[in-house]
């Protein structure tokens, strides 16, 4: 029966259509704007079609002509005296436009061999832009955000705060109307998942969904934000940004102790540390005057990168790689810039030169570290796992400034941190190669983004102050967009990792800017930002897709309904543990090893690892039921039940996880011992309860999905339960085998009833609704 159900569920799962994007010509009937905007109408055309040959990269530039800078684009063509690239107001005299509309394959641009071509609408946009004066501007993301007054939509009876005014205005511009409000149970579940990463507890459901308190959901926000689970939920997102792992990576992939830094992140989020301080401590806490151990511990963020433990490596090559990683993480995770593209040459699309890249690199190049620290190879013998420089944490620290760390049977531990104790001259590296230094550079930041003040120190602390300056156009925008993506599944800028020229344009630029400025005006208060978003009517819409939206807005750009998307692998596992009642709520501490198929670590072991990562030794007892945040993360083989659901390896900073939809995911939900065990525990507890069969099935359904089952749903569950009970009544040995899954203690409930309820719970756990945030 389980095999048949598995195959059916796998087939249905593979056919699920929730992620399908409908294709259509978005521009076919779209009229030209009254005023053509350079950033939002013209620059995307030029960057996609022209920048490769006529953009920022001098090494690739053709004919000595560039179109990314206004002065250059309006200048006389080097190879055609008397002709000009752009003549403002006169497209017929502008060489760019004439090449674009040419039918001559030797003249037309882009050239046929590029396999690029402009649409008719794009050509008309360029013509109108030139006719209107061909005004250039800085890239939109480099212009400091402004807090414009919210628009005044025609519809006056919808909305809870400023967010809704911006969103409704865009809906109306696109001929759409908002969806109705979601049911209270759906909203409470949605809020709990977004703010705690867990389903709401039965006590919270009873407290808030009984009665008719109009403020119940607002009260729920405050309760959820005050829960310790909030810090864990936010930390789960930040671990991808910080590329956190419990192993070094590379081939040997030996152990490291970075979990005290993870405890600090949980603590920082739960204390609602302002984002500017949160970033400053992680980038440069050790450089603050009289830095405390907590401030130094925060800099572990910079040391989360992979570190080789393999003999025979070239020290400087790998040391360089570590500094490159820190630079790239700053770009992708905090600034939303593809800095790594400028390592070997000037950026082909963004105004970031190779010199700019190594000026950023210089900030992180002063730490006294080696490419290979041989002591760490013998770490298992010495009982510590950290390459210098490191911070020693003692029992005394645990009882003092580091009281938030869960030492858990550990008297002392060493954590890798930053320490600028080895001043180095930084060189621009030819083609980015460690052994090809050219000119020396000093720490600095690109003027195009935001000039680095001479008053700032030329170190990581100065960099942090530059990043968190309220005139920096990127930092607040990027973080606000990441939080929006965490809640809505997709950012206002879809490419959360790339705010550059090749990144997505914001769907609601005025809203993004308003939120960024409002966030900074409210002292970078993260909980304030999240509460603003989840209090909006936009957030509280139903996720049911109306028929007209499939045609008018298939990608839900204009947010006329609440997006629905599959939860992460970590959240799915935590959801199942919590709803079954076996989740261990302990906060912090060393990583744990829950169930995992046998032999996986041995298959990927290179043979040289003599430490504790040679063989996977599963934990016992309560450690099996910790939140997924604490699951041991080995880079060469991350937790398989999370990898199947698209978790990254954490070799590099990741801001946006991909979402796939494969039968393997259904098979994992059907056969993972942790899922079967959770269903068994929920079933055995219900089997001991004197409730009626109908009440037990209703309770089971509500325990998992929060809401009560509809009449037809309950009828189907009753029939399935009855058939399953009959089957196991005739095959009691099968029932006993089924209820033996997992190490959680069994009670003395009837095994036949437990088995039937267990499979019923398993069906509900495998519903699309269960693993979807909607």
C-alpha positions as CSV (number, residue, x, y, z in Angstrom):
1,X,0.0,0.0,0.0
2,X,2.8,2.4,0.9
3,X,4.5,1.7,-2.4
4,X,1.4,2.3,-4.5
5,X,0.7,5.5,-2.5
6,X,4.3,6.6,-3.0
7,X,4.1,6.1,-6.8
8,X,0.7,8.0,-7.0
9,X,2.0,10.9,-4.9
10,X,5.2,11.1,-6.8
11,X,3.3,11.2,-10.1
12,X,0.9,13.9,-8.8
13,X,3.8,15.9,-7.3
14,X,5.6,15.9,-10.6
15,X,2.6,17.2,-12.4
16,X,1.9,20.0,-9.9
17,X,1.5,23.2,-11.9
18,X,2.0,25.8,-9.2
19,X,5.4,27.0,-10.7
20,X,4.4,27.2,-14.3
21,X,4.9,30.5,-16.0
22,X,2.6,31.3,-18.9
23,X,4.4,32.7,-21.9
24,X,3.0,35.7,-23.8
25,X,4.1,38.8,-25.6
26,X,4.0,41.4,-22.8
27,X,4.7,44.2,-25.1
28,X,2.5,43.4,-28.1
29,X,-0.3,45.8,-27.2
30,X,1.5,48.0,-24.7
31,X,1.6,51.7,-25.7
32,X,4.7,53.7,-25.5
33,X,5.1,55.7,-22.3
34,X,4.5,59.5,-22.5
35,X,7.9,60.1,-21.1
36,X,10.6,57.5,-21.9
37,X,12.7,56.8,-18.8
38,X,16.4,56.0,-19.3
39,X,16.7,53.6,-16.4
40,X,13.4,51.7,-16.8
41,X,13.0,51.8,-20.6
42,X,16.3,52.4,-22.4
43,X,19.1,51.0,-20.2
44,X,17.7,47.4,-20.2
45,X,17.7,47.5,-24.0
46,X,21.2,48.9,-24.3
47,X,22.6,46.5,-21.6
48,X,21.1,43.4,-23.1
49,X,22.1,44.2,-26.7
50,X,24.9,46.7,-26.8
51,X,27.1,46.6,-23.6
52,X,29.0,43.5,-24.5
53,X,30.8,45.4,-27.3
54,X,30.1,49.1,-26.3
55,X,29.9,49.0,-22.5
56,X,32.1,49.5,-19.5
57,X,34.7,46.8,-20.3
58,X,37.5,48.6,-22.2
59,X,39.1,45.3,-23.1
60,X,36.0,44.2,-25.0
61,X,34.9,47.5,-26.5
62,X,34.6,47.7,-30.2
63,X,35.3,50.7,-32.5
64,X,36.3,52.8,-29.5
65,X,32.6,53.6,-28.9
66,X,30.6,53.2,-25.7
67,X,26.8,53.7,-25.1
68,X,26.8,53.3,-21.3
69,X,28.0,56.9,-20.6
70,X,26.0,59.9,-22.0
71,X,29.0,62.0,-22.9
72,X,30.6,59.2,-24.8
73,X,27.4,58.1,-26.6
74,X,26.9,61.7,-27.8
75,X,30.4,62.1,-29.0
76,X,31.8,61.9,-32.6
77,X,32.4,58.3,-33.7
78,X,36.2,57.6,-33.7
79,X,36.0,55.6,-37.0
80,X,33.4,57.9,-38.7
81,X,34.4,61.6,-38.4
82,X,31.4,63.9,-38.7
83,X,28.9,61.3,-37.4
84,X,27.7,61.1,-33.8
85,X,26.4,58.2,-31.8
86,X,23.4,60.1,-30.5
87,X,22.2,63.5,-31.6
88,X,19.6,64.6,-28.9
89,X,16.3,65.4,-30.5
90,X,17.3,64.0,-33.9
91,X,17.1,60.2,-34.3
92,X,17.5,60.5,-38.0
93,X,21.0,61.9,-37.4
94,X,21.9,59.5,-34.6
95,X,24.2,56.7,-35.8
96,X,22.9,54.3,-33.0
97,X,19.3,54.5,-34.2
98,X,20.3,54.3,-37.9
99,X,22.3,51.1,-37.3
100,X,19.4,49.7,-35.3
101,X,16.8,50.1,-38.1
102,X,19.2,49.2,-40.9
103,X,18.3,46.2,-43.2
104,X,21.9,45.8,-44.3
105,X,23.5,42.8,-42.5
106,X,26.9,44.6,-42.6
107,X,25.4,47.7,-40.9
108,X,22.7,46.5,-38.6
109,X,23.3,46.5,-34.9
110,X,23.4,44.2,-33.0
111,X,25.2,42.3,-35.7
112,X,23.5,39.1,-37.0
113,X,26.3,36.8,-35.6
114,X,25.4,38.0,-32.0
115,X,22.0,36.3,-32.3
116,X,20.5,39.4,-30.7
117,X,17.8,41.6,-32.2
118,X,15.6,44.4,-31.0
119,X,11.8,44.2,-31.1
120,X,9.8,46.8,-33.0
121,X,8.7,48.3,-29.7
122,X,12.3,48.6,-28.4
123,X,13.2,50.4,-31.6
124,X,10.3,52.8,-31.1
125,X,11.3,53.4,-27.5
126,X,14.8,54.3,-28.6
127,X,13.5,56.7,-31.2
128,X,11.2,58.4,-28.8
129,X,13.9,58.7,-26.2
130,X,16.3,60.3,-28.6
131,X,13.5,62.6,-29.8
132,X,12.9,63.6,-26.2
133,X,16.5,64.6,-25.7
134,X,18.2,61.3,-24.9
135,X,18.7,62.1,-21.2
136,X,21.1,59.7,-19.4
137,X,21.1,59.1,-15.7
138,X,23.0,57.1,-13.1
139,X,21.9,53.5,-12.8
140,X,18.6,53.5,-10.8
141,X,20.1,51.5,-7.9
142,X,22.9,54.0,-7.5
143,X,20.6,57.0,-7.0
144,X,19.8,57.4,-3.3
145,X,16.2,56.4,-2.6
146,X,13.6,59.1,-1.9
147,X,10.5,58.7,0.3
148,X,7.9,60.0,-2.1
149,X,4.3,60.5,-0.9
150,X,2.3,57.4,-1.5
151,X,0.0,57.6,-4.5
152,X,-3.8,58.0,-4.3
153,X,-5.5,55.1,-6.0
154,X,-9.1,55.4,-7.2
155,X,-10.3,52.6,-4.9
156,X,-10.6,54.2,-1.4
157,X,-11.9,51.3,0.7
158,X,-8.9,49.0,0.6
159,X,-5.6,49.0,2.4
160,X,-4.1,49.0,5.9
161,X,-0.9,51.1,5.4
162,X,1.3,52.9,2.9
163,X,2.4,49.6,1.2
164,X,-1.1,49.0,0.0
165,X,-1.4,52.4,-1.7
166,X,1.7,51.7,-3.8
167,X,0.5,48.2,-4.6
168,X,-3.1,49.1,-5.4
169,X,-1.9,52.0,-7.7
170,X,0.1,49.5,-9.7
171,X,-2.9,47.1,-9.9
172,X,-5.1,49.9,-11.2
173,X,-2.5,50.9,-13.8
174,X,-2.6,47.3,-15.1
175,X,-6.4,46.9,-14.9
176,X,-6.4,44.7,-11.8
177,X,-8.2,44.7,-8.5
178,X,-7.1,43.1,-5.2
179,X,-8.2,39.7,-4.0
180,X,-10.4,39.2,-1.0
181,X,-8.9,38.7,2.5
182,X,-7.7,35.2,3.4
183,X,-9.5,33.2,6.1
184,X,-8.3,33.9,9.7
185,X,-6.8,30.3,10.0
186,X,-4.9,30.7,6.8
187,X,-3.6,34.1,7.8
188,X,-2.4,32.8,11.2
189,X,-0.7,29.9,9.6
190,X,0.9,32.2,7.0
191,X,2.1,34.6,9.7
192,X,3.5,31.9,11.9
193,X,5.5,30.4,9.0
194,X,6.9,33.8,8.0
195,X,7.8,35.0,11.4
196,X,8.6,31.8,13.3
197,X,9.2,29.3,10.5
198,X,6.7,26.9,12.3
199,X,3.0,26.3,12.3
200,X,1.1,28.1,15.0
201,X,0.9,26.2,18.3
202,X,-2.5,24.8,19.2
203,X,-2.6,27.2,22.2
204,X,-2.0,30.2,19.9
205,X,-4.7,29.0,17.5
206,X,-7.2,28.6,20.4
207,X,-6.2,32.0,21.8
208,X,-6.6,33.9,18.6
209,X,-9.2,32.1,16.5
210,X,-11.9,31.7,19.1
211,X,-14.1,34.7,19.4
212,X,-14.4,37.7,17.1
213,X,-11.5,39.9,18.2
214,X,-10.9,42.2,15.2
215,X,-7.3,42.8,16.5
216,X,-6.5,39.1,16.8
217,X,-4.1,39.0,13.9
218,X,-2.3,42.2,14.9
219,X,-1.8,40.6,18.3
220,X,-0.5,37.5,16.6
221,X,2.2,39.5,14.9
222,X,3.5,40.8,18.3
223,X,3.4,37.3,19.9
224,X,5.2,35.7,17.0
225,X,7.9,38.4,16.8
226,X,8.5,38.1,20.6
227,X,9.0,34.3,20.3
228,X,12.5,32.9,20.4
229,X,11.6,31.0,17.3
230,X,11.7,34.3,15.4
231,X,15.4,34.5,15.8
232,X,15.8,31.0,14.6
233,X,13.6,31.7,11.5
234,X,15.6,34.8,10.6
235,X,18.9,33.0,11.2
236,X,18.0,30.2,8.8
237,X,17.7,32.8,6.0
238,X,21.0,34.5,7.1
239,X,23.0,31.2,7.1
240,X,22.7,31.0,3.3
241,X,23.9,34.6,2.9
242,X,26.8,33.9,5.3
243,X,27.6,30.5,3.7
244,X,27.6,28.9,7.1
245,X,28.7,25.2,7.5
246,X,30.1,22.9,10.1
247,X,32.9,21.7,7.9
248,X,35.7,23.4,6.0
249,X,34.8,22.2,2.5
250,X,37.2,21.1,-0.3
251,X,38.2,17.5,-0.6
252,X,39.1,16.6,3.0
253,X,36.2,18.7,4.4
254,X,37.2,18.5,8.0
255,X,35.3,19.8,11.0
256,X,35.1,23.4,12.3
257,X,33.3,25.0,15.3
258,X,31.4,28.0,14.0
259,X,28.1,27.2,15.8
260,X,28.8,29.9,18.5
261,X,28.6,32.5,15.7
262,X,25.3,31.0,14.7
263,X,24.1,31.4,18.4
264,X,25.1,35.0,18.2
265,X,23.0,35.5,15.0
266,X,20.0,34.0,16.7
267,X,20.6,36.3,19.7
268,X,21.0,39.4,17.5
269,X,17.7,38.8,15.7
270,X,15.8,38.0,18.9
271,X,17.3,41.2,20.6
272,X,16.1,43.1,17.4
273,X,19.6,44.4,16.9
274,X,19.3,47.3,14.3
275,X,20.5,46.1,10.9
276,X,23.2,48.7,10.6
277,X,24.7,47.5,13.9
278,X,24.1,43.8,12.8
279,X,26.2,44.4,9.7
280,X,28.9,46.5,11.4
281,X,29.6,43.9,14.0
282,X,29.9,41.1,11.5
283,X,32.1,43.1,9.1
284,X,34.3,44.8,11.7
285,X,33.3,44.1,15.3
286,X,36.9,43.4,16.2
287,X,37.9,47.0,15.2
288,X,35.5,48.8,17.5
289,X,37.2,50.6,20.4
290,X,37.6,48.2,23.4
291,X,35.8,45.5,21.4
292,X,34.0,42.9,23.6
293,X,34.1,39.2,22.9
294,X,30.6,39.4,21.6
295,X,31.6,42.0,19.0
296,X,34.7,39.9,18.0
297,X,32.6,36.7,17.8
298,X,30.3,38.5,15.3
299,X,33.2,38.7,12.8
300,X,33.0,35.0,12.3
301,X,30.7,36.0,9.4
302,X,33.9,36.8,7.5
303,X,35.5,33.4,8.2
304,X,32.6,31.1,7.2
305,X,34.1,30.5,3.8
306,X,35.6,27.1,2.7
307,X,39.2,26.5,3.9
308,X,41.4,23.8,2.4
309,X,43.0,21.2,4.7
310,X,44.8,19.3,1.8
311,X,48.5,19.0,1.8
312,X,50.6,20.3,-1.1
313,X,48.5,23.4,-1.8
314,X,50.1,26.7,-2.5
315,X,49.6,28.9,0.6
316,X,49.2,32.2,-1.2
317,X,46.8,30.8,-3.8
318,X,44.3,29.7,-1.2
319,X,44.8,32.6,1.1
320,X,43.9,34.8,-1.9
321,X,40.8,32.7,-2.5
322,X,39.6,33.3,1.1
323,X,39.9,37.1,0.6
324,X,38.1,36.9,-2.8
325,X,35.3,35.0,-1.1
326,X,34.9,37.7,1.6
327,X,34.8,40.3,-1.1
328,X,32.2,38.5,-3.2
329,X,30.0,37.8,-0.2
330,X,30.0,41.5,0.6
331,X,28.9,42.2,-2.9
332,X,26.1,39.6,-3.3
333,X,24.8,39.4,0.3
334,X,24.9,43.0,1.4
335,X,25.3,45.3,-1.5
336,X,23.5,43.4,-4.2
337,X,26.4,43.7,-6.6
338,X,28.1,41.1,-8.8
339,X,31.5,42.2,-7.7
340,X,33.0,38.8,-8.7
341,X,32.5,39.7,-12.3
342,X,35.2,42.4,-12.0
343,X,37.9,40.1,-10.5
344,X,39.6,39.4,-13.8
345,X,38.6,42.5,-15.8
346,X,36.4,45.6,-15.7
347,X,32.8,44.6,-15.3
348,X,31.2,44.2,-18.7
349,X,27.9,45.8,-17.6
350,X,28.2,47.6,-14.3
351,X,30.4,50.7,-13.6
352,X,32.8,48.6,-11.5
353,X,36.4,48.4,-12.7
354,X,38.9,45.8,-11.8
355,X,40.6,48.4,-9.7
356,X,37.4,48.9,-7.8
357,X,37.2,45.2,-7.1
358,X,40.6,45.0,-5.6
359,X,40.0,48.2,-3.6
360,X,37.1,46.3,-1.9
361,X,39.4,43.3,-1.6
362,X,42.0,45.4,0.2
363,X,39.6,45.9,3.2
364,X,39.6,42.1,3.8
365,X,43.3,41.5,3.0
366,X,44.8,42.4,6.4
367,X,43.9,39.4,8.5
368,X,46.8,37.1,9.6
369,X,45.8,33.8,8.1
370,X,47.3,31.0,6.0
371,X,46.1,29.2,3.0
372,X,46.6,25.9,4.8
373,X,46.8,25.6,8.6
374,X,48.2,22.2,9.3
375,X,47.3,22.2,13.0
376,X,43.6,22.0,11.9
377,X,44.4,18.7,10.2
378,X,45.2,17.3,13.6
379,X,42.2,19.0,15.2
380,X,40.4,15.8,16.2
381,X,43.4,14.9,18.4
382,X,43.4,18.4,20.0
383,X,39.6,18.8,20.4
384,X,39.4,22.1,18.8
385,X,38.5,23.0,15.2
386,X,39.5,26.5,14.2
387,X,42.1,28.0,12.0
388,X,43.8,31.1,13.5
389,X,43.0,33.8,14.2
390,X,40.3,32.5,16.6
391,X,38.4,33.5,19.7
392,X,38.5,31.2,22.7
393,X,35.2,31.0,24.5
394,X,35.3,29.7,28.1
395,X,32.8,28.8,30.8
396,X,33.4,32.2,32.3
397,X,32.4,33.9,29.0
398,X,29.3,31.7,29.0
399,X,28.3,33.1,32.4
400,X,29.1,36.7,31.3
401,X,29.1,38.6,28.1
402,X,28.4,35.5,26.0
403,X,25.5,34.2,28.1
404,X,23.4,33.6,24.9
405,X,25.7,30.8,23.8
406,X,24.5,27.2,24.5
407,X,27.7,25.5,25.4
408,X,25.9,22.2,26.0
409,X,28.4,19.9,27.7
410,X,31.3,21.9,26.3
411,X,33.6,23.8,28.6
412,X,35.5,25.7,26.0
413,X,35.5,26.2,22.2
414,X,37.5,28.1,19.6
415,X,35.8,30.1,16.8
416,X,37.4,31.6,13.8
417,X,37.2,35.4,13.7
418,X,38.9,38.4,12.2
419,X,42.0,40.2,13.4
420,X,43.9,42.7,11.3
421,X,47.3,42.0,12.7
422,X,49.2,41.6,9.5
423,X,49.3,44.7,7.4
424,X,49.7,43.8,3.7
425,X,50.0,45.8,0.5
426,X,47.2,44.9,-1.8
427,X,47.9,44.6,-5.5
428,X,45.6,44.5,-8.5
429,X,46.0,40.9,-9.8
430,X,46.3,40.5,-13.6
431,X,43.4,38.3,-14.7
432,X,42.7,37.8,-11.0
433,X,45.6,35.4,-10.6
434,X,47.2,35.3,-7.2
435,X,50.8,35.1,-8.7
436,X,50.4,38.0,-11.1
437,X,50.4,41.2,-9.0
438,X,50.5,44.5,-10.8
439,X,49.8,48.0,-9.3
440,X,49.2,48.4,-5.6
441,X,45.8,49.7,-4.5
442,X,44.4,51.1,-1.3
443,X,41.0,50.3,0.3
444,X,38.2,52.3,-1.4
445,X,34.7,52.0,-2.8
446,X,33.4,53.0,-6.3
447,X,32.4,56.7,-6.6
448,X,29.7,55.6,-9.0
449,X,27.9,53.9,-6.1
450,X,28.7,56.3,-3.3
451,X,32.0,58.1,-2.7
452,X,34.1,56.9,0.2
453,X,34.7,59.8,2.5
454,X,38.3,60.8,3.4
455,X,37.1,61.0,7.0
456,X,36.5,57.3,7.2
457,X,39.3,54.9,8.2
458,X,40.7,52.8,5.5
459,X,39.8,49.5,7.2
460,X,36.8,47.2,7.6
461,X,35.2,49.5,10.2
462,X,35.3,52.4,7.7
463,X,33.8,50.0,5.2
464,X,31.0,49.2,7.5
465,X,30.4,52.9,8.1
466,X,30.3,53.5,4.3
467,X,27.9,50.6,3.9
468,X,25.5,51.7,6.6
469,X,25.6,55.4,5.7
470,X,22.1,56.7,5.0
471,X,23.3,58.1,1.7
472,X,24.5,54.7,0.5
473,X,21.9,53.9,-2.2
474,X,22.2,50.1,-1.9
475,X,22.3,48.7,1.6
476,X,18.7,49.5,2.8
477,X,17.2,48.7,-0.6
478,X,18.9,45.4,-0.8
479,X,18.0,44.3,2.7
480,X,14.3,45.4,2.4
481,X,14.2,43.5,-0.9
482,X,15.6,40.4,0.8
483,X,12.9,40.5,3.5
484,X,10.2,41.1,0.9
485,X,11.5,38.0,-1.0
486,X,11.5,36.0,2.1
487,X,7.8,36.8,2.7
488,X,6.4,37.0,-0.8
489,X,8.7,34.4,-2.4
490,X,10.1,36.9,-4.9
491,X,11.6,40.3,-4.3
492,X,10.3,43.6,-5.6
493,X,13.6,43.2,-7.5
494,X,13.5,39.6,-8.5
495,X,17.2,39.2,-8.7
496,X,17.8,39.8,-5.0
497,X,21.5,39.1,-5.5
498,X,21.9,41.6,-8.4
499,X,20.9,45.2,-8.4
500,X,23.2,45.9,-11.3
501,X,22.4,46.7,-14.9
502,X,21.8,43.0,-15.8
503,X,19.6,42.5,-12.7
504,X,15.8,42.8,-12.8
505,X,14.2,46.1,-12.6
506,X,12.0,46.7,-9.5
507,X,8.3,46.1,-10.2
508,X,7.4,48.8,-7.6
509,X,10.3,51.1,-7.6
510,X,8.6,53.8,-5.5
511,X,7.5,51.3,-2.9
512,X,11.0,49.8,-2.7
513,X,12.4,53.3,-2.1
514,X,9.7,54.2,0.4
515,X,10.4,51.1,2.4
516,X,14.1,51.6,2.3
517,X,14.0,55.2,3.6
518,X,11.3,54.3,6.1
519,X,13.5,51.5,7.4
520,X,16.4,53.8,7.9
521,X,14.3,56.5,9.4
522,X,13.1,54.0,12.0
523,X,16.6,53.2,13.1
524,X,17.1,50.1,10.8
525,X,14.5,48.2,13.0
526,X,14.0,44.8,11.4
527,X,10.9,43.8,13.4
528,X,9.3,47.2,12.5
529,X,9.9,46.5,8.8
530,X,8.5,42.9,9.0
531,X,5.5,44.1,11.0
532,X,4.8,46.8,8.4
533,X,4.8,44.2,5.7
534,X,2.6,41.6,7.4
535,X,0.2,44.2,8.6
536,X,-0.6,45.3,5.0
537,X,-3.8,44.3,3.2
538,X,-1.5,43.2,0.3
539,X,-0.1,40.5,2.6
540,X,-3.5,39.5,3.9
541,X,-5.0,38.7,0.5
542,X,-6.1,35.1,-0.3
543,X,-3.7,33.1,-2.5
544,X,-6.5,31.7,-4.6
545,X,-5.8,32.8,-8.2
546,X,-8.7,34.3,-10.0
547,X,-9.2,33.2,-13.7
548,X,-8.5,36.7,-15.1
549,X,-5.1,36.9,-13.3
550,X,-3.8,33.9,-15.2
551,X,-4.1,35.9,-18.4
552,X,-3.5,39.5,-17.2
553,X,-0.7,38.8,-14.7
554,X,0.5,35.2,-14.8
555,X,3.7,35.9,-12.8
556,X,1.7,37.9,-10.2
557,X,4.0,40.9,-10.6
558,X,1.3,43.3,-9.5
559,X,0.4,41.3,-6.4
560,X,-3.3,41.2,-7.0
561,X,-3.2,37.9,-5.0
562,X,-0.9,36.6,-2.3
563,X,1.8,34.3,-3.8
564,X,1.8,30.7,-2.9
565,X,5.1,28.7,-3.0
566,X,6.6,25.6,-1.6
567,X,8.4,26.0,1.7
568,X,12.1,25.3,2.1
569,X,13.3,21.8,3.0
570,X,14.2,23.0,6.5
571,X,10.8,24.6,7.0
572,X,9.0,21.4,5.8
573,X,10.9,19.2,8.2
574,X,10.4,21.7,11.1
575,X,6.7,21.9,10.3
576,X,6.3,18.1,10.5
577,X,8.2,17.9,13.8
578,X,6.2,20.8,15.3
579,X,2.7,19.6,14.2
580,X,3.3,16.1,15.4
581,X,4.4,17.4,18.9
582,X,8.0,16.1,18.9
583,X,9.9,19.3,18.0
584,X,12.7,20.0,20.6
585,X,12.5,23.8,21.2
586,X,16.0,24.1,22.6
587,X,17.8,27.2,21.4
588,X,21.4,27.2,20.1
589,X,24.3,24.9,20.8
590,X,26.5,22.5,18.7
591,X,25.0,21.0,15.5
592,X,23.3,17.7,15.7
593,X,23.0,14.6,13.4
594,X,19.5,13.4,12.9
595,X,18.4,10.5,10.6
596,X,20.3,10.1,7.4
597,X,20.7,7.2,5.0
598,X,23.7,5.0,5.9
599,X,26.9,5.2,4.1
600,X,26.6,8.6,2.4
601,X,29.6,10.2,4.2
602,X,31.7,7.2,3.6
603,X,31.0,7.3,-0.2
604,X,32.1,11.0,-0.4
605,X,35.1,10.7,2.0
606,X,38.4,11.4,0.2
607,X,40.2,9.0,2.6
608,X,42.4,11.6,4.2
609,X,40.0,12.8,6.8
610,X,41.0,11.3,10.1
611,X,38.5,13.4,12.1
612,X,34.9,13.0,13.1
613,X,33.6,13.5,9.6
614,X,34.9,10.2,8.2
615,X,31.7,8.4,9.2
616,X,28.2,9.7,10.0
617,X,27.3,8.9,13.6
618,X,23.6,9.6,14.2
619,X,22.6,11.3,17.4
620,X,20.1,9.8,19.8
621,X,17.2,11.1,21.9
622,X,16.1,14.7,21.9
623,X,18.9,15.7,19.5
624,X,17.0,13.9,16.7
625,X,14.1,16.5,17.0
626,X,16.0,19.8,17.0
627,X,15.1,22.4,14.4
628,X,16.7,22.0,11.0
629,X,18.7,25.1,11.7
630,X,20.9,23.0,13.9
631,X,21.4,20.0,11.6
632,X,25.1,19.3,10.9
633,X,26.1,20.9,7.6
634,X,28.9,19.1,5.7
635,X,29.8,21.0,2.6
636,X,30.7,17.9,0.4
637,X,27.4,16.3,1.4
638,X,24.8,18.7,2.9
639,X,21.7,17.1,4.7
640,X,20.1,15.0,1.9
641,X,16.5,15.6,2.9
642,X,17.2,19.4,2.5
643,X,19.3,19.1,-0.6
644,X,16.3,17.4,-2.3
645,X,14.3,20.5,-1.6
646,X,17.0,22.8,-3.2
647,X,19.1,23.7,-0.2
648,X,22.6,25.1,-1.4
649,X,25.9,23.5,-0.5
650,X,27.0,26.7,1.3
651,X,30.2,26.8,-0.6
652,X,29.4,30.4,-1.6
653,X,27.0,33.1,-0.4
654,X,23.5,32.5,-1.7
655,X,20.7,35.0,-1.5
656,X,18.1,33.4,-3.7
657,X,17.4,29.6,-3.6
658,X,16.1,28.0,-6.8
659,X,12.8,26.1,-6.6
660,X,12.5,22.8,-8.4
661,X,9.6,20.3,-8.5
662,X,10.7,16.7,-8.8
663,X,9.3,13.3,-7.9
664,X,12.3,12.9,-5.5
665,X,10.6,15.4,-3.3
666,X,7.5,13.4,-3.1
667,X,9.5,10.2,-2.4
668,X,11.3,11.9,0.4
669,X,8.0,13.0,2.0
670,X,6.6,9.5,1.6
671,X,9.6,7.6,2.9
672,X,11.8,9.8,5.1
673,X,11.9,8.1,8.5
674,X,11.5,11.4,10.3
675,X,8.2,12.0,8.5
676,X,7.0,8.5,9.2
677,X,8.0,8.8,12.8
678,X,6.2,12.1,13.2
679,X,3.0,10.7,11.7
680,X,3.4,7.7,14.1
681,X,3.7,9.8,17.2
682,X,0.8,12.0,16.2
683,X,-1.2,8.9,15.5
684,X,-0.4,7.0,18.7
685,X,-1.3,10.0,20.9
686,X,-4.7,10.3,19.1
687,X,-5.2,6.5,19.4
688,X,-5.0,6.8,23.2
689,X,-7.6,9.6,23.3
690,X,-11.2,8.6,24.0
691,X,-12.5,10.9,21.2
692,X,-14.8,9.6,18.5
693,X,-13.3,8.6,15.2
694,X,-14.6,11.7,13.5
695,X,-13.2,13.9,16.2
696,X,-9.8,12.2,16.0
697,X,-9.6,12.7,12.2
698,X,-10.7,16.4,12.6
699,X,-8.1,16.9,15.3
700,X,-5.4,15.2,13.1
701,X,-6.3,17.5,10.2
702,X,-6.3,20.7,12.3
703,X,-3.0,19.7,14.0
704,X,-1.3,19.7,10.6
705,X,-3.2,22.4,8.6
706,X,-4.6,24.6,11.4
707,X,-7.9,24.9,9.6
708,X,-10.8,22.5,10.1
709,X,-11.5,20.0,7.2
710,X,-14.4,20.7,4.8
711,X,-17.2,18.2,4.8
712,X,-16.0,16.4,1.7
713,X,-12.4,16.4,3.0
714,X,-13.5,14.8,6.3
715,X,-15.6,12.2,4.4
716,X,-12.5,11.2,2.3
717,X,-10.3,10.9,5.4
718,X,-12.9,8.8,7.1
719,X,-13.1,6.4,4.2
720,X,-9.4,6.2,3.8
721,X,-9.0,5.6,7.5
722,X,-11.7,2.9,7.5
723,X,-10.2,1.1,4.6
724,X,-6.7,1.2,6.1
725,X,-7.9,0.0,9.4
726,X,-9.6,-3.0,7.8
727,X,-6.4,-3.8,5.9
728,X,-4.2,-3.7,9.0
729,X,-6.8,-5.6,11.0
730,X,-6.2,-8.5,8.6
731,X,-2.4,-8.0,8.6
732,X,-1.5,-7.1,12.1
733,X,2.2,-7.9,11.5
734,X,2.3,-5.2,8.9
735,X,0.7,-2.8,11.4
736,X,3.4,-3.6,14.0
737,X,6.1,-3.1,11.4
738,X,4.7,0.3,10.3
739,X,4.5,1.7,13.9
740,X,8.1,0.7,14.6
741,X,9.5,3.6,12.5
742,X,11.7,6.0,14.3
743,X,13.3,6.0,17.8
744,X,10.7,8.1,19.5
745,X,9.2,6.0,22.3
746,X,6.1,4.1,21.5
747,X,3.1,4.1,23.8
748,X,0.7,1.2,24.5
749,X,-1.9,2.4,22.0
750,X,-3.6,-0.2,19.8
751,X,-1.1,-0.8,16.9
752,X,-3.9,-1.3,14.3
753,X,-5.6,2.0,15.1
754,X,-2.2,3.7,15.4
755,X,-1.2,2.3,11.9
756,X,-4.4,3.5,10.3
757,X,-4.2,6.9,11.8
758,X,-0.5,7.1,11.0
759,X,-1.1,6.5,7.2
760,X,-4.0,9.0,7.4
761,X,-1.6,11.6,8.9
762,X,1.0,10.7,6.2
763,X,-1.6,11.5,3.5
764,X,-2.2,14.9,5.0
765,X,1.5,15.6,5.4
766,X,1.9,14.9,1.7
767,X,-0.8,17.3,0.6
768,X,0.3,20.2,-1.5
769,X,-1.3,22.5,1.0
770,X,0.8,21.2,3.8
771,X,4.2,22.0,2.2
772,X,3.0,25.2,0.6
773,X,3.0,28.6,2.2
774,X,-0.1,30.3,1.0
